[in-house]
Amino acid sequence: MQKRRRLSDEDFDQTEKGVMEFSLCLLFAKLVSYTFLYWLPLYIANVAHFDSKGAGDMSTLFDFGGILGGIIAGIVSDYTGGRATTCCVMLIVAAPMENK
């Protein structure tokens, strides 16, 4: 039977690089996702004066747009090799425009 080696602080230094940063990114991504999930239908109903079913349908379109946009951004970034450029362009396209 092989004896198990005890983990030292050096082992954790090598295996946990980037875990905290990744965890914080996931936390904020989930925070935004759940905020839109629960808040967006109420916002649409109050601001755009949709009924509750229409507001729910509109917020579902937002989710489908995110899925489709993620797939398109992945394909474009793989094809062009410009991951940061693709991200910046998608963020600019997603920015709300105000009509006056």
N, CA, C and O atoms as a GROMACS GRO file, in nm:
protein
  400
    1MET      N    1   0.084  -0.117   0.000
    1MET     CA    2   0.000   0.000   0.000
    1MET      C    3   0.088   0.124   0.000
    1MET      O    4   0.185   0.133   0.076
    2GLN      N    5   0.055   0.218  -0.086
    2GLN     CA    6   0.134   0.340  -0.099
    2GLN      C    7   0.088   0.442   0.005
    2GLN      O    8  -0.032   0.465   0.023
    3LYS      N    9   0.185   0.503   0.071
    3LYS     CA   10   0.155   0.602   0.173
    3LYS      C   11   0.126   0.737   0.106
    3LYS      O   12   0.196   0.779   0.015
    4ARG      N   13   0.020   0.804   0.154
    4ARG     CA   14  -0.018   0.933   0.097
    4ARG      C   15   0.070   1.043   0.153
    4ARG      O   16   0.101   1.045   0.272
    5ARG      N   17   0.109   1.133   0.067
    5ARG     CA   18   0.193   1.246   0.106
    5ARG      C   19   0.104   1.359   0.155
    5ARG      O   20  -0.001   1.385   0.096
    6ARG      N   21   0.146   1.426   0.261
    6ARG     CA   22   0.071   1.539   0.314
    6ARG      C   23   0.093   1.661   0.224
    6ARG      O   24   0.204   1.684   0.175
    7LEU      N   25  -0.012   1.737   0.205
    7LEU     CA   26  -0.001   1.857   0.124
    7LEU      C   27   0.061   1.969   0.206
    7LEU      O   28   0.033   1.985   0.324
    8SER      N   29   0.147   2.045   0.141
    8SER     CA   30   0.211   2.158   0.208
    8SER      C   31   0.156   2.288   0.150
    8SER      O   32   0.077   2.288   0.056
    9ASP      N   33   0.198   2.400   0.209
    9ASP     CA   34   0.157   2.531   0.158
    9ASP      C   35   0.204   2.553   0.016
    9ASP      O   36   0.136   2.620  -0.062
   10GLU      N   37   0.319   2.498  -0.020
   10GLU     CA   38   0.371   2.513  -0.156
   10GLU      C   39   0.280   2.444  -0.257
   10GLU      O   40   0.263   2.494  -0.368
   11ASP      N   41   0.221   2.331  -0.219
   11ASP     CA   42   0.129   2.262  -0.309
   11ASP      C   43   0.007   2.349  -0.337
   11ASP      O   44  -0.039   2.356  -0.450
   12PHE      N   45  -0.045   2.415  -0.234
   12PHE     CA   46  -0.161   2.500  -0.254
   12PHE      C   47  -0.126   2.625  -0.334
   12PHE      O   48  -0.210   2.673  -0.410
   13ASP      N   49  -0.008   2.676  -0.318
   13ASP     CA   50   0.034   2.792  -0.396
   13ASP      C   51   0.033   2.760  -0.544
   13ASP      O   52   0.000   2.846  -0.626
   14GLN      N   53   0.067   2.639  -0.581
   14GLN     CA   54   0.073   2.600  -0.721
   14GLN      C   55  -0.065   2.566  -0.777
   14GLN      O   56  -0.092   2.591  -0.895
   15THR      N   57  -0.154   2.510  -0.694
   15THR     CA   58  -0.282   2.465  -0.747
   15THR      C   59  -0.392   2.570  -0.740
   15THR      O   60  -0.491   2.558  -0.813
   16GLU      N   61  -0.378   2.672  -0.657
   16GLU     CA   62  -0.486   2.768  -0.639
   16GLU      C   63  -0.464   2.900  -0.712
   16GLU      O   64  -0.535   2.996  -0.684
   17LYS      N   65  -0.371   2.906  -0.802
   17LYS     CA   66  -0.350   3.030  -0.876
   17LYS      C   67  -0.471   3.059  -0.964
   17LYS      O   68  -0.512   2.977  -1.046
   18GLY      N   69  -0.527   3.177  -0.945
   18GLY     CA   70  -0.641   3.218  -1.027
   18GLY      C   71  -0.776   3.172  -0.977
   18GLY      O   72  -0.878   3.209  -1.035
   19VAL      N   73  -0.780   3.092  -0.871
   19VAL     CA   74  -0.909   3.043  -0.822
   19VAL      C   75  -0.992   3.157  -0.766
   19VAL      O   76  -1.112   3.165  -0.793
   20MET      N   77  -0.932   3.245  -0.689
   20MET     CA   78  -1.005   3.357  -0.631
   20MET      C   79  -1.058   3.449  -0.740
   20MET      O   80  -1.173   3.492  -0.734
   21GLU      N   81  -0.976   3.480  -0.839
   21GLU     CA   82  -1.021   3.568  -0.948
   21GLU      C   83  -1.135   3.504  -1.025
   21GLU      O   84  -1.234   3.570  -1.057
   22PHE      N   85  -1.122   3.375  -1.055
   22PHE     CA   86  -1.227   3.304  -1.128
   22PHE      C   87  -1.356   3.300  -1.045
   22PHE      O   88  -1.465   3.318  -1.099
   23SER      N   89  -1.343   3.276  -0.915
   23SER     CA   90  -1.460   3.271  -0.829
   23SER      C   91  -1.531   3.405  -0.824
   23SER      O   92  -1.654   3.410  -0.827
   24LEU      N   93  -1.457   3.514  -0.817
   24LEU     CA   94  -1.519   3.647  -0.816
   24LEU      C   95  -1.587   3.677  -0.949
   24LEU      O   96  -1.696   3.735  -0.951
   25CYS      N   97  -1.525   3.639  -1.059
   25CYS     CA   98  -1.588   3.659  -1.190
   25CYS      C   99  -1.718   3.580  -1.200
   25CYS      O  100  -1.819   3.631  -1.250
   26LEU      N  101  -1.717   3.457  -1.152
   26LEU     CA  102  -1.838   3.375  -1.155
   26LEU      C  103  -1.945   3.433  -1.064
   26LEU      O  104  -2.064   3.431  -1.098
   27LEU      N  105  -1.906   3.484  -0.947
   27LEU     CA  106  -2.000   3.546  -0.855
   27LEU      C  107  -2.072   3.662  -0.921
   27LEU      O  108  -2.194   3.670  -0.916
   28PHE      N  109  -1.997   3.751  -0.984
   28PHE     CA  110  -2.060   3.868  -1.044
   28PHE      C  111  -2.138   3.832  -1.170
   28PHE      O  112  -2.240   3.895  -1.199
   29ALA      N  113  -2.093   3.732  -1.244
   29ALA     CA  114  -2.170   3.687  -1.360
   29ALA      C  115  -2.305   3.629  -1.316
   29ALA      O  116  -2.408   3.656  -1.378
   30LYS      N  117  -2.304   3.550  -1.210
   30LYS     CA  118  -2.429   3.494  -1.158
   30LYS      C  119  -2.517   3.603  -1.098
   30LYS      O  120  -2.639   3.599  -1.112
   31LEU      N  121  -2.456   3.701  -1.033
   31LEU     CA  122  -2.532   3.812  -0.976
   31LEU      C  123  -2.607   3.888  -1.085
   31LEU      O  124  -2.725   3.918  -1.070
   32VAL      N  125  -2.540   3.917  -1.193
   32VAL     CA  126  -2.605   3.986  -1.305
   32VAL      C  127  -2.712   3.898  -1.367
   32VAL      O  128  -2.822   3.945  -1.398
   33SER      N  129  -2.682   3.771  -1.384
   33SER     CA  130  -2.778   3.679  -1.445
   33SER      C  131  -2.906   3.668  -1.364
   33SER      O  132  -3.016   3.679  -1.418
   34TYR      N  133  -2.893   3.647  -1.234
   34TYR     CA  134  -3.012   3.634  -1.150
   34TYR      C  135  -3.083   3.767  -1.130
   34TYR      O  136  -3.205   3.769  -1.112
   35THR      N  137  -3.010   3.877  -1.132
   35THR     CA  138  -3.075   4.007  -1.124
   35THR      C  139  -3.165   4.028  -1.245
   35THR      O  140  -3.279   4.072  -1.230
   36PHE      N  141  -3.115   3.998  -1.363
   36PHE     CA  142  -3.199   4.011  -1.483
   36PHE      C  143  -3.313   3.910  -1.482
   36PHE      O  144  -3.423   3.941  -1.528
   37LEU      N  145  -3.288   3.790  -1.432
   37LEU     CA  146  -3.392   3.688  -1.430
   37LEU      C  147  -3.513   3.732  -1.349
   37LEU      O  148  -3.627   3.713  -1.391
   38TYR      N  149  -3.488   3.792  -1.232
   38TYR     CA  150  -3.598   3.829  -1.143
   38TYR      C  151  -3.645   3.973  -1.159
   38TYR      O  152  -3.762   4.002  -1.133
   39TRP      N  153  -3.558   4.062  -1.202
   39TRP     CA  154  -3.592   4.203  -1.206
   39TRP      C  155  -3.641   4.250  -1.343
   39TRP      O  156  -3.726   4.339  -1.351
   40LEU      N  157  -3.588   4.193  -1.449
   40LEU     CA  158  -3.619   4.241  -1.584
   40LEU      C  159  -3.768   4.234  -1.618
   40LEU      O  160  -3.820   4.331  -1.674
   41PRO      N  161  -3.840   4.125  -1.589
   41PRO     CA  162  -3.984   4.127  -1.621
   41PRO      C  163  -4.061   4.237  -1.548
   41PRO      O  164  -4.151   4.298  -1.606
   42LEU      N  165  -4.026   4.263  -1.424
   42LEU     CA  166  -4.091   4.370  -1.349
   42LEU      C  167  -4.060   4.507  -1.411
   42LEU      O  168  -4.147   4.592  -1.422
   43TYR      N  169  -3.935   4.525  -1.450
   43TYR     CA  170  -3.896   4.651  -1.513
   43TYR      C  171  -3.970   4.672  -1.645
   43TYR      O  172  -4.020   4.781  -1.672
   44ILE      N  173  -3.977   4.568  -1.726
   44ILE     CA  174  -4.046   4.578  -1.855
   44ILE      C  175  -4.195   4.607  -1.833
   44ILE      O  176  -4.253   4.689  -1.904
   45ALA      N  177  -4.254   4.542  -1.736
   45ALA     CA  178  -4.397   4.563  -1.709
   45ALA      C  179  -4.424   4.707  -1.663
   45ALA      O  180  -4.524   4.766  -1.702
   46ASN      N  181  -4.335   4.762  -1.581
   46ASN     CA  182  -4.358   4.897  -1.528
   46ASN      C  183  -4.320   5.007  -1.626
   46ASN      O  184  -4.389   5.109  -1.633
   47VAL      N  185  -4.212   4.990  -1.700
   47VAL     CA  186  -4.164   5.097  -1.788
   47VAL      C  187  -4.229   5.091  -1.925
   47VAL      O  188  -4.273   5.192  -1.978
   48ALA      N  189  -4.235   4.972  -1.983
   48ALA     CA  190  -4.291   4.959  -2.118
   48ALA      C  191  -4.440   4.928  -2.116
   48ALA      O  192  -4.503   4.919  -2.222
   49HIS      N  193  -4.498   4.911  -1.996
   49HIS     CA  194  -4.641   4.888  -1.978
   49HIS      C  195  -4.690   4.763  -2.050
   49HIS      O  196  -4.796   4.763  -2.112
   50PHE      N  197  -4.611   4.656  -2.040
   50PHE     CA  198  -4.653   4.526  -2.090
   50PHE      C  199  -4.731   4.455  -1.980
   50PHE      O  200  -4.715   4.486  -1.862
   51ASP      N  201  -4.817   4.360  -2.019
   51ASP     CA  202  -4.878   4.275  -1.917
   51ASP      C  203  -4.772   4.175  -1.868
   51ASP      O  204  -4.664   4.168  -1.925
   52SER      N  205  -4.804   4.099  -1.765
   52SER     CA  206  -4.702   4.011  -1.705
   52SER      C  207  -4.654   3.904  -1.802
   52SER      O  208  -4.536   3.870  -1.801
   53LYS      N  209  -4.743   3.849  -1.886
   53LYS     CA  210  -4.700   3.748  -1.983
   53LYS      C  211  -4.609   3.810  -2.089
   53LYS      O  212  -4.507   3.751  -2.125
   54GLY      N  213  -4.645   3.926  -2.138
   54GLY     CA  214  -4.562   3.994  -2.238
   54GLY      C  215  -4.426   4.032  -2.183
   54GLY      O  216  -4.325   4.022  -2.252
   55ALA      N  217  -4.423   4.077  -2.057
   55ALA     CA  218  -4.295   4.112  -1.994
   55ALA      C  219  -4.208   3.988  -1.976
   55ALA      O  220  -4.087   3.994  -1.996
   56GLY      N  221  -4.270   3.877  -1.939
   56GLY     CA  222  -4.195   3.751  -1.927
   56GLY      C  223  -4.139   3.705  -2.060
   56GLY      O  224  -4.026   3.658  -2.068
   57ASP      N  225  -4.221   3.719  -2.165
   57ASP     CA  226  -4.175   3.680  -2.300
   57ASP      C  227  -4.059   3.769  -2.346
   57ASP      O  228  -3.962   3.719  -2.404
   58MET      N  229  -4.068   3.899  -2.319
   58MET     CA  230  -3.959   3.990  -2.358
   58MET      C  231  -3.830   3.959  -2.283
   58MET      O  232  -3.722   3.965  -2.341
   59SER      N  233  -3.841   3.926  -2.154
   59SER     CA  234  -3.720   3.894  -2.078
   59SER      C  235  -3.661   3.761  -2.124
   59SER      O  236  -3.539   3.742  -2.116
   60THR      N  237  -3.744   3.670  -2.173
   60THR     CA  238  -3.693   3.544  -2.229
   60THR      C  239  -3.616   3.571  -2.357
   60THR      O  240  -3.515   3.505  -2.384
   61LEU      N  241  -3.662   3.667  -2.437
   61LEU     CA  242  -3.587   3.705  -2.558
   61LEU      C  243  -3.448   3.756  -2.522
   61LEU      O  244  -3.352   3.731  -2.594
   62PHE      N  245  -3.438   3.827  -2.410
   62PHE     CA  246  -3.308   3.874  -2.363
   62PHE      C  247  -3.214   3.755  -2.336
   62PHE      O  248  -3.097   3.759  -2.373
   63ASP      N  249  -3.266   3.650  -2.272
   63ASP     CA  250  -3.185   3.531  -2.243
   63ASP      C  251  -3.143   3.461  -2.372
   63ASP      O  252  -3.027   3.421  -2.387
   64PHE      N  253  -3.237   3.445  -2.465
   64PHE     CA  254  -3.202   3.381  -2.592
   64PHE      C  255  -3.100   3.464  -2.670
   64PHE      O  256  -3.011   3.408  -2.736
   65GLY      N  257  -3.113   3.596  -2.663
   65GLY     CA  258  -3.014   3.683  -2.728
   65GLY      C  259  -2.875   3.664  -2.668
   65GLY      O  260  -2.775   3.666  -2.740
   66GLY      N  261  -2.869   3.645  -2.537
   66GLY     CA  262  -2.740   3.619  -2.473
   66GLY      C  263  -2.679   3.487  -2.516
   66GLY      O  264  -2.558   3.478  -2.538
   67ILE      N  265  -2.762   3.385  -2.530
   67ILE     CA  266  -2.712   3.255  -2.576
   67ILE      C  267  -2.663   3.265  -2.720
   67ILE      O  268  -2.552   3.221  -2.751
   68LEU      N  269  -2.744   3.324  -2.806
   68LEU     CA  270  -2.706   3.338  -2.946
   68LEU      C  271  -2.584   3.428  -2.962
   68LEU      O  272  -2.495   3.398  -3.041
   69GLY      N  273  -2.578   3.538  -2.886
   69GLY     CA  274  -2.463   3.628  -2.891
   69GLY      C  275  -2.335   3.561  -2.844
   69GLY      O  276  -2.228   3.585  -2.900
   70GLY      N  277  -2.345   3.478  -2.741
   70GLY     CA  278  -2.228   3.405  -2.694
   70GLY      C  279  -2.175   3.307  -2.796
   70GLY      O  280  -2.054   3.294  -2.814
   71ILE      N  281  -2.266   3.238  -2.864
   71ILE     CA  282  -2.224   3.144  -2.969
   71ILE      C  283  -2.160   3.219  -3.085
   71ILE      O  284  -2.055   3.178  -3.134
   72ILE      N  285  -2.222   3.328  -3.128
   72ILE     CA  286  -2.166   3.406  -3.239
   72ILE      C  287  -2.031   3.465  -3.201
   72ILE      O  288  -1.938   3.463  -3.282
   73ALA      N  289  -2.019   3.518  -3.079
   73ALA     CA  290  -1.891   3.574  -3.035
   73ALA      C  291  -1.783   3.467  -3.030
   73ALA      O  292  -1.668   3.494  -3.066
   74GLY      N  293  -1.817   3.347  -2.988
   74GLY     CA  294  -1.720   3.237  -2.986
   74GLY      C  295  -1.673   3.199  -3.125
   74GLY      O  296  -1.554   3.176  -3.147
   75ILE      N  297  -1.766   3.192  -3.219
   75ILE     CA  298  -1.730   3.158  -3.357
   75ILE      C  299  -1.642   3.266  -3.418
   75ILE      O  300  -1.540   3.237  -3.481
   76VAL      N  301  -1.682   3.393  -3.398
   76VAL     CA  302  -1.604   3.504  -3.454
   76VAL      C  303  -1.464   3.510  -3.392
   76VAL      O  304  -1.366   3.530  -3.464
   77SER      N  305  -1.455   3.493  -3.260
   77SER     CA  306  -1.323   3.500  -3.196
   77SER      C  307  -1.234   3.383  -3.236
   77SER      O  308  -1.113   3.398  -3.246
   78ASP      N  309  -1.293   3.264  -3.257
   78ASP     CA  310  -1.213   3.151  -3.305
   78ASP      C  311  -1.166   3.173  -3.448
   78ASP      O  312  -1.053   3.138  -3.483
   79TYR      N  313  -1.253   3.231  -3.531
   79TYR     CA  314  -1.219   3.253  -3.671
   79TYR      C  315  -1.114   3.362  -3.687
   79TYR      O  316  -1.020   3.347  -3.765
   80THR      N  317  -1.129   3.472  -3.612
   80THR     CA  318  -1.037   3.584  -3.627
   80THR      C  319  -0.915   3.576  -3.536
   80THR      O  320  -0.812   3.635  -3.566
   81GLY      N  321  -0.927   3.504  -3.425
   81GLY     CA  322  -0.818   3.498  -3.329
   81GLY      C  323  -0.809   3.620  -3.241
   81GLY      O  324  -0.720   3.628  -3.157
   82GLY      N  325  -0.900   3.715  -3.258
   82GLY     CA  326  -0.899   3.838  -3.178
   82GLY      C  327  -1.002   3.830  -3.067
   82GLY      O  328  -1.111   3.884  -3.081
   83ARG      N  329  -0.968   3.765  -2.958
   83ARG     CA  330  -1.064   3.745  -2.850
   83ARG      C  331  -1.101   3.877  -2.781
   83ARG      O  332  -1.219   3.903  -2.757
   84ALA      N  333  -1.002   3.959  -2.749
   84ALA     CA  334  -1.030   4.086  -2.682
   84ALA      C  335  -1.106   4.182  -2.774
   84ALA      O  336  -1.196   4.253  -2.729
   85THR      N  337  -1.070   4.184  -2.901
   85THR     CA  338  -1.139   4.270  -2.996
   85THR      C  339  -1.285   4.229  -3.011
   85THR      O  340  -1.374   4.314  -3.014
   86THR      N  341  -1.310   4.099  -3.020
   86THR     CA  342  -1.447   4.048  -3.030
   86THR      C  343  -1.527   4.086  -2.907
   86THR      O  344  -1.643   4.126  -2.918
   87CYS      N  345  -1.466   4.075  -2.790
   87CYS     CA  346  -1.534   4.110  -2.665
   87CYS      C  347  -1.569   4.259  -2.663
   87CYS      O  348  -1.680   4.296  -2.626
   88CYS      N  349  -1.475   4.342  -2.702
   88CYS     CA  350  -1.500   4.487  -2.702
   88CYS      C  351  -1.610   4.525  -2.801
   88CYS      O  352  -1.696   4.608  -2.770
   89VAL      N  353  -1.608   4.464  -2.919
   89VAL     CA  354  -1.712   4.494  -3.019
   89VAL      C  355  -1.849   4.450  -2.969
   89VAL      O  356  -1.947   4.522  -2.986
   90MET      N  357  -1.856   4.331  -2.907
   90MET     CA  358  -1.984   4.283  -2.855
   90MET      C  359  -2.035   4.373  -2.742
   90MET      O  360  -2.156   4.397  -2.732
   91LEU      N  361  -1.946   4.423  -2.658
   91LEU     CA  362  -1.988   4.514  -2.551
   91LEU      C  363  -2.040   4.646  -2.606
   91LEU      O  364  -2.137   4.702  -2.555
   92ILE      N  365  -1.974   4.697  -2.711
   92ILE     CA  366  -2.020   4.822  -2.772
   92ILE      C  367  -2.157   4.802  -2.839
   92ILE      O  368  -2.245   4.888  -2.829
   93VAL      N  369  -2.173   4.689  -2.908
   93VAL     CA  370  -2.302   4.661  -2.974
   93VAL      C  371  -2.412   4.645  -2.870
   93VAL      O  372  -2.527   4.683  -2.896
   94ALA      N  373  -2.380   4.588  -2.754
   94ALA     CA  374  -2.482   4.564  -2.651
   94ALA      C  375  -2.516   4.688  -2.570
   94ALA      O  376  -2.612   4.686  -2.494
   95ALA      N  377  -2.439   4.795  -2.585
   95ALA     CA  378  -2.464   4.917  -2.507
   95ALA      C  379  -2.597   4.978  -2.549
   95ALA      O  380  -2.627   4.985  -2.668
   96PRO      N  381  -2.676   5.021  -2.453
   96PRO     CA  382  -2.805   5.079  -2.489
   96PRO      C  383  -2.788   5.214  -2.558
   96PRO      O  384  -2.700   5.293  -2.523
   97MET      N  385  -2.872   5.238  -2.655
   97MET     CA  386  -2.874   5.365  -2.725
   97MET      C  387  -2.998   5.443  -2.683
   97MET      O  388  -3.106   5.386  -2.671
   98GLU      N  389  -2.982   5.572  -2.660
   98GLU     CA  390  -3.095   5.653  -2.615
   98GLU      C  391  -3.152   5.730  -2.732
   98GLU      O  392  -3.080   5.798  -2.805
   99ASN      N  393  -3.282   5.720  -2.749
   99ASN     CA  394  -3.352   5.796  -2.852
   99ASN      C  395  -3.403   5.925  -2.791
   99ASN      O  396  -3.462   5.924  -2.682
  100LYS      N  397  -3.381   6.036  -2.859
  100LYS     CA  398  -3.432   6.164  -2.809
  100LYS      C  399  -3.525   6.225  -2.909
  100LYS      O  400  -3.579   6.334  -2.885
   0.00000   0.00000   0.00000
